[in-house]
Structures are given as structure tokens and as C-alpha cells.
Amino acid sequence: MNIKNKPVVNRDPQSALIAQLRQQVTVLQNDSQKCRALLKDAGIKVEDIDQQLGNNPSAALVSAVNSQELQTLRSANHNLERKLEQLHGEMLKDRKRLNEAEI
């Protein structure tokens, strides 16, 4: 039977916490860059968000995203309403043709 030892780095709790927090900062910075890229791709001006952030960054960001999302939903709704009108018109024409064919 062979005994294998694993090397362990001895760190004091404060150093370990600092290392963990630095790692979290790095992850959050990367997430922030990804979010900025997604917002930019969605046509949201990141500079406008930066100006609005002020005292409540999360509220300003949510507001900007919700505004863009609302605009997208309104546009989709308008397109669906036009399609519905078109289909309704086609249905009325088909119904008329069917009634004429039955007579």
C-alpha cells in the first residue's frame, strides 16, 4: 500500500478571503463586459446607461433594458395585428366564395 500526500498551500484566512474576492471581481468584470457587448448588439447605447447609473445602477440598467424590450414587444405586437387583419380579410373572402359555391 502506497501512501500519497497532496501538497497543500497554507494561507491565513484573511489572505484566502482576499484571493477569493479578487477572483470574484475578475468574474464580475468579465460578466460586465459580456453584458455591455450584448446591450450594444441589441442597439442599446451603453454610454446612455453609464450616464443614468448614478446612485442606483441596477435600477437604471433594468429601466434601459425594459425600455428596449418594451419597444421590441410593441413592434412585434404591431406586426401581429397587421397579420391578424390580413388573415381576417382572407377568411372573409374565403367564406364568401364558399357561400357562393354552395348556392
Residue pairs with C-beta under 8 A, 6 or more apart in sequence:
11 19
36 46
39 46
39 49
39 64
39 65
40 46
42 68
43 68
44 64
44 65
44 68
48 64
49 60
49 61
49 64
52 60
52 63
52 64
53 60
53 61
54 60
